[in-house]
Amino acid sequence: MSFDRSKTPTWRTGYRFQYEPAQKGHVLLYPEGMIKLNESAALIGGLIDGERDVAAIINELDQQFPGVPELGDDIEQFMEVARAQHWIELA
C-alpha cells in the first residue's frame, strides 16, 4: 500500500511544535513531556500547518534542497512515524 500524499497533516490536539532556546532546537511539546526533533524532522515539522498536504510539503522541501535523492520517501517515513507515535493526524 502506498502513502497518500494528498493527506494533510495536523499536529494532534495538545501537541505544539516550537523552537526551544534551552534545547537549542525545535521540539514537540505535549502534556506528558517533550520530544527534541532532529534538524530534518524540524524542517518537516515547520511546514505542518494544517493547510499543506504531504505533496506540498515535499514540493517545498524539494525546492529548498533540490536534487536530494529519495526526499519524498524520507518525508513519507517521517509522516508514518509521526502518525504511529500519535504526534499528527492525517486527513
C-alpha positions in Angstrom: 0.0 0.0 0.0 1.5 3.3 -1.0 1.4 6.5 1.1 -1.3 9.0 0.2 0.4 12.3 -0.4 -2.9 14.2 -0.7 -3.5 13.9 3.0 -3.0 17.0 5.1 -1.1 16.5 8.4 -2.0 18.5 11.5 -0.5 18.3 15.0 -2.6 16.3 17.3 -4.6 18.3 19.9 -2.4 19.1 22.8 0.8 18.9 20.8 2.8 22.1 19.9 5.8 22.4 17.6 8.2 25.2 18.6 11.8 26.4 18.8 13.1 25.9 22.4 16.2 28.0 23.1 17.1 25.9 26.1 17.3 22.8 23.8 18.9 24.8 21.0 16.5 23.3 18.6 12.9 22.5 17.7 10.8 20.4 20.0 7.3 18.9 20.1 5.6 19.7 23.4 2.8 17.6 24.7 1.1 17.2 28.1 3.3 14.4 29.2 6.6 15.9 28.1 8.7 17.0 25.2 10.4 15.5 22.2 13.5 17.1 20.7 13.5 16.9 17.0 16.5 16.5 14.7 17.1 19.1 12.0 15.3 17.1 9.3 12.3 16.5 11.4 12.2 20.2 12.4 12.2 21.2 8.7 9.3 19.0 8.0 7.5 19.9 11.3 7.8 23.6 10.5 5.7 23.0 7.4 2.9 21.2 9.1 0.3 23.9 9.3 -3.0 22.1 8.6 -3.1 23.7 5.2 -0.4 22.0 3.2 -0.8 18.4 2.2 2.1 16.0 2.2 2.7 16.6 -1.5 3.1 20.3 -0.9 5.5 19.7 2.0 7.6 17.5 -0.3 7.5 20.2 -3.0 8.5 22.9 -0.6 11.5 21.0 0.7 12.5 19.8 -2.7 12.7 23.5 -3.7 14.9 24.3 -0.7 17.1 21.2 -1.2 17.0 20.3 -4.9 18.4 17.0 -6.0 18.2 15.2 -2.7 17.6 11.6 -3.6 14.6 10.0 -2.0 13.5 13.2 -0.3 9.8 12.3 -0.8 10.3 8.8 0.7 12.0 10.3 3.7 9.2 12.7 4.3 6.6 9.9 4.0 8.6 7.9 6.5 8.6 10.8 9.0 4.8 11.1 8.5 4.3 7.4 9.1 6.4 7.5 12.3 4.7 10.7 13.5 1.2 9.2 12.9 2.2 5.9 14.6 3.5 7.9 17.6 0.2 9.9 17.6 2.0 13.2 17.1 0.0 14.1 14.0 -3.3 13.3 12.3 -3.6 12.9 8.6 -6.9 14.0 7.0 
